């Protein structure tokens, strides 16, 4: 009977060892495949928000897997024991490696060092350290830290969820480009620090977009994320509220992907000046004029990349409101 128990225990341990080895090999393969993507590929400047957000989440996944692999490989030597020193050592290693990756990215591809990427690296590491202690629950002392990590993971996932939802809304709204009746539409604009969805002033529905204009040489906002195929439409329409008591000169600029890829010359894009009276102004742009605007070619109306409005060298800060941006046939 004792022999049978020993054989059964041996087979059970052998099965566990085989499963752990397969885990290690699988995770190692995924890490080898994923590591080059820190330095090659990735979303471009005008890529979709959800793609950019999903790409950022890759930092969490990579370091979750890397930490999990480290814990599996060292488990036998540690006797599956955890300690604060081990946790701090892993976090410190990930922090240093994360900074090195950011510096190498900057050296190789001219990217800027992103502290949020290092934060996501650490979040993946901490998640991997805590997860085995909670699922299944074997150590109740890890429950509160796990709740905190779950909250941070949800916060990290929020930009992807928000972008994914708004991209679906934008596709359904088209040819309306933005009317600000849904809560995420202000995120279609850049820079985000100067725009805010506003309920006090609206020409259509209940909301508009408040834009804070500064005294910088050029100050305004760009509609950055939207369906880019404007072919088949004749007019771009939008409403602008001038909150001042005097006329305001507002510049409108539209360009396509070719403009971005070939020097961004002034003569290669559409530009028009609107003189805004106090109160609401209804603005209309002929898309035939947009198509013919580049000096040496026609605008690619199927690949419009940016629609922006801005002021030039204002003497004092100013506020405008934009609403109901849509295309018409």
C-alpha contacts under 8 A as a table, 3 or more apart, distances in Angstrom:
res1	aa1	res2	aa2	distance
1	X	4	X	5.11
1	X	5	X	6.35
2	X	5	X	5.08
2	X	6	X	6.17
3	X	6	X	5.04
3	X	7	X	6.13
4	X	7	X	5.08
4	X	8	X	6.09
5	X	8	X	5.05
5	X	9	X	6.00
6	X	9	X	5.06
6	X	10	X	5.98
7	X	10	X	4.99
7	X	11	X	6.14
8	X	11	X	5.12
8	X	12	X	6.10
9	X	12	X	4.98
9	X	13	X	6.12
10	X	13	X	5.15
10	X	14	X	6.03
11	X	14	X	4.92
11	X	15	X	6.06
12	X	15	X	5.08
12	X	16	X	6.28
13	X	16	X	5.02
13	X	17	X	6.11
14	X	17	X	5.03
14	X	18	X	6.13
15	X	18	X	5.11
15	X	19	X	6.15
16	X	19	X	5.09
16	X	20	X	6.07
17	X	20	X	5.08
17	X	21	X	6.05
18	X	21	X	5.07
18	X	22	X	6.16
19	X	22	X	5.14
19	X	23	X	6.18
20	X	23	X	4.97
20	X	24	X	6.17
20	X	72	X	7.27
21	X	24	X	5.06
21	X	25	X	6.17
22	X	25	X	5.12
22	X	26	X	5.99
23	X	26	X	5.13
23	X	27	X	6.02
24	X	27	X	5.28
24	X	28	X	5.91
24	X	69	X	5.96
24	X	72	X	6.94
24	X	73	X	7.32
25	X	28	X	5.05
25	X	29	X	6.10
26	X	29	X	5.21
26	X	30	X	6.35
27	X	30	X	5.10
27	X	31	X	6.20
27	X	65	X	6.32
27	X	66	X	7.68
27	X	69	X	6.52
28	X	31	X	5.12
28	X	32	X	6.24
28	X	66	X	7.94
28	X	69	X	7.16
29	X	32	X	5.12
29	X	33	X	6.24
30	X	33	X	5.12
30	X	34	X	6.01
31	X	34	X	5.01
31	X	35	X	5.82
31	X	62	X	6.68
31	X	65	X	7.26
31	X	66	X	7.01
32	X	35	X	5.57
32	X	36	X	7.64
33	X	36	X	6.87
34	X	37	X	5.67
34	X	38	X	7.68
34	X	62	X	7.19
35	X	38	X	5.85
35	X	62	X	7.88
36	X	39	X	5.68
36	X	40	X	6.28
37	X	40	X	4.98
37	X	41	X	6.11
37	X	42	X	7.26
38	X	101	X	7.39
38	X	105	X	7.34
39	X	104	X	7.93
39	X	105	X	5.78
39	X	108	X	7.51
39	X	109	X	7.52
42	X	52	X	7.91
42	X	55	X	6.92
43	X	46	X	7.85
43	X	47	X	5.46
43	X	48	X	7.92
43	X	51	X	6.78
43	X	52	X	5.79
43	X	55	X	7.47
44	X	47	X	5.07
46	X	224	X	7.50
46	X	225	X	7.77
46	X	305	X	7.43
47	X	51	X	6.82
47	X	52	X	6.79
48	X	51	X	5.32
48	X	52	X	6.36
48	X	225	X	6.89
49	X	52	X	5.10
49	X	53	X	6.10
49	X	160	X	7.46
49	X	163	X	5.59
49	X	164	X	7.61
49	X	225	X	7.49
50	X	53	X	5.03
50	X	54	X	5.96
50	X	159	X	7.73
50	X	160	X	5.17
50	X	161	X	7.61
50	X	163	X	5.05
50	X	164	X	5.29
50	X	167	X	7.90
51	X	54	X	5.09
51	X	55	X	6.05
51	X	160	X	7.98
52	X	55	X	5.14
52	X	56	X	6.33
53	X	56	X	5.11
53	X	57	X	6.39
53	X	159	X	6.27
53	X	160	X	4.96
53	X	163	X	7.90
54	X	57	X	5.06
54	X	58	X	6.73
54	X	160	X	6.18
55	X	58	X	5.28
55	X	59	X	7.83
56	X	59	X	5.96
56	X	60	X	7.88
56	X	117	X	7.06
56	X	120	X	7.98
57	X	60	X	5.36
57	X	61	X	6.61
57	X	120	X	7.38
57	X	156	X	7.57
57	X	157	X	7.54
58	X	61	X	5.03
58	X	62	X	5.95
59	X	62	X	5.26
59	X	63	X	6.27
59	X	117	X	6.66
59	X	120	X	5.77
59	X	121	X	5.28
59	X	124	X	7.17
60	X	63	X	5.56
60	X	64	X	5.95
60	X	120	X	5.23
60	X	121	X	5.35
60	X	122	X	7.59
60	X	123	X	6.18
60	X	124	X	4.07
60	X	125	X	7.50
61	X	64	X	5.05
61	X	65	X	6.22
61	X	124	X	6.09
62	X	65	X	5.30
62	X	66	X	6.12
62	X	121	X	7.76
62	X	124	X	7.27
63	X	66	X	4.73
63	X	67	X	5.85
63	X	94	X	7.73
63	X	121	X	5.64
63	X	122	X	7.42
63	X	124	X	4.99
63	X	125	X	5.29
64	X	67	X	5.37
64	X	68	X	6.08
64	X	123	X	7.97
64	X	124	X	4.25
64	X	125	X	4.99
64	X	126	X	7.65
64	X	127	X	6.45
64	X	128	X	4.93
65	X	68	X	4.97
65	X	69	X	6.06
65	X	124	X	7.97
65	X	128	X	7.23
66	X	69	X	5.14
66	X	70	X	6.29
66	X	125	X	7.67
67	X	70	X	5.06
67	X	71	X	6.23
67	X	90	X	7.64
67	X	124	X	7.98
67	X	125	X	5.53
67	X	128	X	5.98
67	X	129	X	6.97
68	X	71	X	5.18
68	X	72	X	6.22
68	X	128	X	5.58
68	X	129	X	7.11
69	X	72	X	5.10
69	X	73	X	6.11
70	X	73	X	5.24
70	X	74	X	6.12
71	X	74	X	5.32
71	X	75	X	5.69
71	X	129	X	7.90
72	X	75	X	5.20
72	X	76	X	7.97
73	X	76	X	7.30
74	X	77	X	5.41
74	X	78	X	6.14
75	X	78	X	5.11
75	X	79	X	5.67
75	X	80	X	4.70
75	X	81	X	7.55
76	X	79	X	4.98
76	X	80	X	6.41
77	X	80	X	7.79
78	X	81	X	5.59
78	X	82	X	7.93
82	X	86	X	6.60
82	X	87	X	7.60
83	X	86	X	5.22
83	X	87	X	6.36
84	X	87	X	5.01
84	X	88	X	6.08
85	X	88	X	5.15
85	X	89	X	6.00
86	X	89	X	5.06
86	X	90	X	6.18
87	X	90	X	5.27
87	X	91	X	6.21
87	X	129	X	7.52
88	X	91	X	5.09
88	X	92	X	5.99
89	X	92	X	5.18
89	X	93	X	6.16
90	X	93	X	5.15
90	X	94	X	6.20
90	X	125	X	7.65
91	X	94	X	5.13
91	X	95	X	6.03
91	X	122	X	6.46
91	X	125	X	6.82
91	X	126	X	7.42
92	X	95	X	5.03
92	X	96	X	6.24
93	X	96	X	5.28
93	X	97	X	6.08
94	X	97	X	5.00
94	X	98	X	5.81
94	X	121	X	6.82
94	X	122	X	6.37
94	X	125	X	7.23
95	X	98	X	5.11
95	X	99	X	6.31
95	X	118	X	6.55
95	X	121	X	7.38
95	X	122	X	6.54
96	X	99	X	5.23
96	X	100	X	6.23
97	X	100	X	5.02
97	X	101	X	6.17
98	X	101	X	5.17
98	X	102	X	6.36
98	X	117	X	7.59
98	X	118	X	5.18
98	X	121	X	6.42
99	X	102	X	5.09
99	X	103	X	6.23
99	X	118	X	6.49
100	X	103	X	5.10
100	X	104	X	6.11
101	X	104	X	5.12
101	X	105	X	6.06
102	X	105	X	5.05
102	X	106	X	6.26
102	X	112	X	7.74
102	X	113	X	5.28
102	X	114	X	6.86
102	X	118	X	7.99
103	X	106	X	5.09
103	X	107	X	6.23
103	X	113	X	6.46
104	X	107	X	5.00
104	X	108	X	6.00
105	X	108	X	5.25
105	X	109	X	5.67
105	X	110	X	6.97
105	X	111	X	5.99
105	X	112	X	7.89
105	X	113	X	7.83
106	X	109	X	5.54
106	X	110	X	4.59
106	X	111	X	4.41
106	X	112	X	5.66
106	X	113	X	6.50
107	X	110	X	5.93
107	X	111	X	7.66
108	X	111	X	7.99
114	X	117	X	5.49
114	X	118	X	7.07
115	X	118	X	5.19
115	X	119	X	6.36
116	X	119	X	4.85
116	X	120	X	6.16
117	X	120	X	5.00
117	X	121	X	6.20
118	X	121	X	4.93
118	X	122	X	6.36
119	X	122	X	5.17
119	X	123	X	6.19
120	X	123	X	4.88
120	X	124	X	6.22
120	X	156	X	7.93
121	X	124	X	5.33
121	X	125	X	6.38
122	X	125	X	4.95
122	X	126	X	6.12
123	X	126	X	5.21
123	X	127	X	6.03
123	X	149	X	7.60
123	X	152	X	7.78
123	X	153	X	7.57
124	X	127	X	5.14
124	X	128	X	6.27
125	X	128	X	5.32
125	X	129	X	6.35
126	X	129	X	5.07
126	X	130	X	6.26
126	X	149	X	7.58
127	X	130	X	5.36
127	X	131	X	5.84
127	X	146	X	7.86
127	X	149	X	6.49
128	X	131	X	5.37
128	X	132	X	7.27
129	X	132	X	6.93
129	X	133	X	7.92
130	X	133	X	5.57
130	X	134	X	6.77
130	X	142	X	6.89
130	X	145	X	7.76
130	X	146	X	6.40
131	X	134	X	5.36
131	X	135	X	6.16
131	X	146	X	7.44
132	X	135	X	5.58
132	X	136	X	7.24
133	X	136	X	6.97
133	X	137	X	6.10
133	X	138	X	5.70
133	X	139	X	5.75
133	X	142	X	6.67
134	X	137	X	4.15
134	X	138	X	6.21
134	X	139	X	6.71
134	X	140	X	7.71
134	X	142	X	6.78
134	X	143	X	6.77
134	X	146	X	7.44
135	X	138	X	7.64
137	X	140	X	6.77
139	X	142	X	5.88
139	X	143	X	7.60
140	X	143	X	5.41
141	X	144	X	7.05
142	X	145	X	5.45
142	X	146	X	5.98
143	X	146	X	5.01
143	X	147	X	6.26
144	X	147	X	5.10
144	X	148	X	6.42
145	X	148	X	5.06
145	X	149	X	6.22
146	X	149	X	5.01
146	X	150	X	6.04
147	X	150	X	5.05
147	X	151	X	6.24
148	X	151	X	5.14
148	X	152	X	6.38
149	X	152	X	5.03
149	X	153	X	6.12
150	X	153	X	5.00
150	X	154	X	6.19
151	X	154	X	5.16
151	X	155	X	6.30
152	X	155	X	5.01
152	X	156	X	6.18
153	X	156	X	4.95
153	X	157	X	6.17
154	X	157	X	5.03
154	X	158	X	6.11
155	X	158	X	5.12
155	X	159	X	7.80
156	X	159	X	6.83
157	X	160	X	5.51
157	X	161	X	6.34
158	X	161	X	5.08
158	X	162	X	5.95
159	X	162	X	5.11
159	X	163	X	5.98
160	X	163	X	5.18
160	X	164	X	5.95
161	X	164	X	5.15
161	X	165	X	6.14
162	X	165	X	5.34
162	X	166	X	6.20
162	X	184	X	6.90
163	X	166	X	5.19
163	X	167	X	6.00
163	X	184	X	7.87
164	X	167	X	5.29
164	X	168	X	6.48
165	X	168	X	5.30
165	X	169	X	6.39
166	X	169	X	4.84
166	X	170	X	6.00
166	X	184	X	6.04
166	X	185	X	6.81
167	X	170	X	5.02
167	X	171	X	6.31
167	X	226	X	7.79
168	X	171	X	5.25
168	X	172	X	6.41
169	X	172	X	5.15
169	X	173	X	6.03
170	X	173	X	5.05
170	X	174	X	6.10
170	X	176	X	7.87
170	X	177	X	6.89
170	X	178	X	7.74
170	X	226	X	6.62
170	X	227	X	7.18
171	X	174	X	5.46
171	X	227	X	6.70
173	X	176	X	5.26
173	X	177	X	7.01
173	X	178	X	7.98
174	X	177	X	5.96
174	X	227	X	7.25
174	X	326	X	7.75
175	X	326	X	5.69
175	X	327	X	5.22
175	X	328	X	7.29
176	X	179	X	7.10
176	X	324	X	7.38
176	X	325	X	6.10
176	X	326	X	4.04
176	X	327	X	6.22
177	X	226	X	6.44
177	X	227	X	7.65
177	X	324	X	7.82
177	X	325	X	5.40
177	X	326	X	5.13
177	X	327	X	7.42
178	X	185	X	6.56
178	X	323	X	7.34
178	X	324	X	6.01
178	X	325	X	5.24
178	X	326	X	6.93
179	X	182	X	7.99
179	X	185	X	7.82
179	X	204	X	7.41
179	X	205	X	7.82
179	X	207	X	7.42
179	X	208	X	6.81
179	X	323	X	5.60
179	X	324	X	4.31
179	X	325	X	6.16
180	X	183	X	6.94
180	X	184	X	7.93
180	X	185	X	5.52
180	X	186	X	6.91
180	X	197	X	6.83
180	X	207	X	5.58
180	X	208	X	5.62
180	X	209	X	6.82
180	X	323	X	7.20
180	X	324	X	7.67
181	X	185	X	7.81
181	X	205	X	6.84
181	X	206	X	6.75
181	X	207	X	5.78
181	X	208	X	7.88
182	X	185	X	6.12
183	X	186	X	7.39
183	X	197	X	7.76
184	X	187	X	5.72
184	X	188	X	7.77
185	X	188	X	5.56
185	X	189	X	7.89
186	X	189	X	5.75
186	X	192	X	7.66
186	X	195	X	6.90
186	X	196	X	6.45
186	X	197	X	6.09
186	X	209	X	6.92
187	X	190	X	7.45
187	X	192	X	6.65
188	X	223	X	5.91
188	X	224	X	5.58
188	X	225	X	4.77
188	X	226	X	7.00
189	X	192	X	6.28
189	X	195	X	7.50
189	X	221	X	6.48
189	X	222	X	5.41
189	X	223	X	4.58
189	X	224	X	5.27
189	X	225	X	6.94
190	X	193	X	7.87
190	X	195	X	7.80
190	X	221	X	5.61
190	X	222	X	5.25
190	X	223	X	6.66
190	X	224	X	6.27
191	X	194	X	6.04
191	X	195	X	7.16
191	X	221	X	6.22
191	X	222	X	7.34
192	X	195	X	5.52
192	X	196	X	7.87
194	X	211	X	5.77
194	X	212	X	5.20
194	X	213	X	7.61
194	X	221	X	7.71
195	X	209	X	6.54
195	X	210	X	5.53
195	X	211	X	4.69
195	X	212	X	6.49
195	X	221	X	7.59
196	X	209	X	5.68
196	X	210	X	5.12
196	X	211	X	6.76
197	X	207	X	6.65
197	X	208	X	5.90
197	X	209	X	4.68
197	X	210	X	6.06
198	X	201	X	6.62
198	X	202	X	7.94
198	X	207	X	5.47
198	X	208	X	5.27
198	X	209	X	5.64
198	X	210	X	5.87
199	X	202	X	6.89
199	X	206	X	5.95
199	X	207	X	4.59
199	X	208	X	6.55
200	X	207	X	7.36
201	X	206	X	7.74
201	X	207	X	6.75
201	X	208	X	6.38
201	X	321	X	7.35
202	X	205	X	6.61
202	X	206	X	5.78
202	X	207	X	5.24
202	X	208	X	5.07
202	X	321	X	7.89
202	X	323	X	6.63
203	X	206	X	7.95
203	X	208	X	7.52
203	X	239	X	7.05
203	X	280	X	7.48
203	X	323	X	6.38
203	X	324	X	7.40
204	X	207	X	7.39
204	X	208	X	7.93
204	X	323	X	6.88
204	X	324	X	6.25
207	X	323	X	7.63
208	X	321	X	6.25
208	X	322	X	5.80
208	X	323	X	4.84
208	X	324	X	7.75
209	X	321	X	5.33
209	X	322	X	5.14
209	X	323	X	6.29
210	X	319	X	6.97
210	X	320	X	6.04
210	X	321	X	4.55
210	X	322	X	6.67
211	X	220	X	7.09
211	X	221	X	7.15
211	X	319	X	5.78
211	X	320	X	5.42
211	X	321	X	5.99
211	X	322	X	7.60
212	X	220	X	7.46
212	X	317	X	7.39
212	X	318	X	6.26
212	X	319	X	4.88
212	X	320	X	6.84
213	X	219	X	5.49
213	X	220	X	5.84
213	X	310	X	7.98
213	X	311	X	7.47
213	X	317	X	5.54
213	X	318	X	4.98
213	X	319	X	5.73
213	X	320	X	7.53
214	X	219	X	5.81
214	X	314	X	7.04
214	X	316	X	6.88
214	X	317	X	4.50
214	X	318	X	6.53
215	X	218	X	7.86
215	X	219	X	7.19
215	X	313	X	5.71
215	X	314	X	4.90
215	X	315	X	6.01
215	X	316	X	5.67
215	X	317	X	5.71
216	X	219	X	5.83
216	X	312	X	7.47
216	X	313	X	5.94
216	X	314	X	7.27
217	X	311	X	8.00
217	X	312	X	5.34
217	X	313	X	4.55
217	X	314	X	7.62
218	X	310	X	6.37
218	X	311	X	5.83
218	X	312	X	4.85
218	X	313	X	6.45
219	X	310	X	5.22
219	X	311	X	5.47
219	X	312	X	6.63
220	X	308	X	7.39
220	X	309	X	5.67
220	X	310	X	3.93
220	X	311	X	6.30
221	X	308	X	5.78
221	X	309	X	5.87
221	X	310	X	6.46
222	X	306	X	6.60
222	X	307	X	5.70
222	X	308	X	4.02
222	X	309	X	6.48
223	X	226	X	7.27
223	X	306	X	6.05
223	X	307	X	5.29
223	X	308	X	5.99
224	X	305	X	7.21
224	X	306	X	5.64
224	X	307	X	7.19
227	X	230	X	7.90
228	X	301	X	7.95
228	X	302	X	6.25
228	X	303	X	5.15
228	X	304	X	4.93
228	X	305	X	6.28
229	X	301	X	6.20
229	X	302	X	3.90
229	X	303	X	5.49
229	X	304	X	6.48
230	X	233	X	5.98
230	X	301	X	5.26
230	X	302	X	5.50
230	X	303	X	7.51
230	X	304	X	6.95
230	X	327	X	7.86
231	X	301	X	5.03
231	X	302	X	5.33
232	X	329	X	6.86
233	X	287	X	7.11
233	X	327	X	6.38
233	X	328	X	5.64
233	X	329	X	4.39
234	X	286	X	6.16
234	X	287	X	5.11
234	X	288	X	6.57
234	X	327	X	7.40
234	X	328	X	5.91
234	X	329	X	4.86
235	X	284	X	6.57
235	X	285	X	5.57
235	X	286	X	4.80
235	X	287	X	5.25
235	X	327	X	5.66
235	X	328	X	5.08
235	X	329	X	6.52
236	X	284	X	5.69
236	X	285	X	4.98
236	X	286	X	6.54
236	X	287	X	6.68
236	X	325	X	7.37
236	X	326	X	5.96
236	X	327	X	4.62
236	X	328	X	6.42
237	X	282	X	7.48
237	X	283	X	5.76
237	X	284	X	4.60
237	X	285	X	6.44
237	X	324	X	7.62
237	X	325	X	5.65
237	X	326	X	5.39
237	X	327	X	6.14
237	X	328	X	7.46
238	X	282	X	6.23
238	X	283	X	5.35
238	X	284	X	6.64
238	X	322	X	7.17
238	X	323	X	6.21
238	X	324	X	5.47
238	X	325	X	4.32
238	X	326	X	6.55
239	X	280	X	6.71
239	X	281	X	5.62
239	X	282	X	4.68
239	X	283	X	5.85
239	X	322	X	5.65
239	X	323	X	5.16
239	X	324	X	6.18
239	X	325	X	7.06
240	X	276	X	7.81
240	X	280	X	5.66
240	X	281	X	5.20
240	X	282	X	6.64
240	X	283	X	7.40
240	X	320	X	6.75
240	X	321	X	5.54
240	X	322	X	4.55
240	X	323	X	6.48
241	X	278	X	7.18
241	X	279	X	5.06
241	X	280	X	4.23
241	X	281	X	6.08
241	X	320	X	5.52
241	X	321	X	4.89
241	X	322	X	6.40
242	X	245	X	7.97
242	X	247	X	7.85
242	X	248	X	7.20
242	X	276	X	6.42
242	X	277	X	6.51
242	X	278	X	4.89
242	X	279	X	5.04
242	X	280	X	6.43
242	X	281	X	7.67
242	X	319	X	7.25
242	X	320	X	5.18
242	X	321	X	6.99
243	X	278	X	6.18
243	X	279	X	6.20
243	X	318	X	7.79
243	X	319	X	6.17
243	X	320	X	5.93
243	X	321	X	7.85
244	X	247	X	7.57
244	X	278	X	5.88
244	X	279	X	7.93
244	X	318	X	7.44
244	X	319	X	7.76
245	X	278	X	5.53
246	X	277	X	6.80
246	X	278	X	6.18
247	X	275	X	6.45
247	X	276	X	5.37
247	X	277	X	4.77
247	X	278	X	6.27
248	X	275	X	5.69
248	X	276	X	4.98
248	X	277	X	6.73
249	X	273	X	6.69
249	X	274	X	5.85
249	X	275	X	4.66
249	X	276	X	6.19
249	X	311	X	6.54
250	X	273	X	5.79
250	X	274	X	5.13
250	X	275	X	6.20
250	X	276	X	6.93
250	X	309	X	6.55
250	X	310	X	5.78
250	X	311	X	5.25
251	X	271	X	7.09
251	X	272	X	5.83
251	X	273	X	4.53
251	X	274	X	6.18
251	X	309	X	5.38
251	X	310	X	5.23
251	X	311	X	6.02
252	X	270	X	7.99
252	X	271	X	5.64
252	X	272	X	5.19
252	X	273	X	6.17
252	X	274	X	7.48
252	X	307	X	7.41
252	X	308	X	5.75
252	X	309	X	4.47
252	X	310	X	6.71
253	X	269	X	7.24
253	X	270	X	5.57
253	X	271	X	4.67
253	X	272	X	6.72
253	X	306	X	7.86
253	X	307	X	5.79
253	X	308	X	5.14
253	X	309	X	6.26
254	X	269	X	6.21
254	X	270	X	5.10
254	X	271	X	6.70
254	X	290	X	7.36
254	X	304	X	7.56
254	X	305	X	7.77
254	X	306	X	5.68
254	X	307	X	4.60
254	X	308	X	6.49
255	X	259	X	6.16
255	X	260	X	7.91
255	X	268	X	7.85
255	X	269	X	5.06
255	X	270	X	6.31
255	X	299	X	7.52
255	X	304	X	6.00
255	X	305	X	6.00
255	X	306	X	5.67
255	X	307	X	6.97
256	X	259	X	5.52
256	X	260	X	7.02
256	X	269	X	7.70
256	X	299	X	6.53
256	X	300	X	6.07
256	X	301	X	7.26
256	X	303	X	5.61
256	X	304	X	4.12
256	X	305	X	4.81
256	X	306	X	6.87
257	X	260	X	5.22
257	X	261	X	6.47
257	X	300	X	7.69
257	X	303	X	6.00
257	X	304	X	6.38
257	X	305	X	5.70
258	X	261	X	5.12
258	X	262	X	6.13
258	X	300	X	7.56
259	X	262	X	5.42
259	X	263	X	6.71
259	X	264	X	5.03
259	X	265	X	7.29
259	X	268	X	6.25
259	X	269	X	6.84
260	X	263	X	6.49
260	X	264	X	5.39
261	X	264	X	7.27
262	X	265	X	7.79
264	X	268	X	6.82
264	X	269	X	7.83
265	X	268	X	5.29
265	X	269	X	7.28
266	X	269	X	5.96
267	X	270	X	7.92
267	X	293	X	7.74
267	X	294	X	5.78
267	X	295	X	5.69
268	X	293	X	7.01
268	X	294	X	4.10
268	X	295	X	5.93
268	X	296	X	7.54
269	X	290	X	7.89
269	X	293	X	5.98
269	X	294	X	5.25
269	X	299	X	7.73
270	X	289	X	7.85
270	X	290	X	5.49
270	X	293	X	5.06
270	X	294	X	6.81
271	X	293	X	7.87
274	X	283	X	7.76
276	X	281	X	6.29
277	X	280	X	7.49
277	X	281	X	6.80
285	X	289	X	7.71
285	X	290	X	7.84
286	X	289	X	5.28
286	X	290	X	6.55
287	X	290	X	4.67
287	X	291	X	6.04
288	X	291	X	5.07
288	X	292	X	6.32
289	X	292	X	5.14
289	X	293	X	5.93
290	X	293	X	5.12
290	X	299	X	6.76
291	X	294	X	7.51
291	X	298	X	5.36
291	X	299	X	4.45
291	X	300	X	7.06
291	X	301	X	6.69
292	X	295	X	7.78
292	X	297	X	7.50
292	X	298	X	5.34
292	X	299	X	6.44
293	X	298	X	7.07
293	X	299	X	6.93
294	X	297	X	5.60
294	X	298	X	6.00
294	X	299	X	6.34
300	X	303	X	5.61
300	X	304	X	6.72
301	X	304	X	5.69
311	X	314	X	6.90
314	X	317	X	6.89
322	X	325	X	7.92
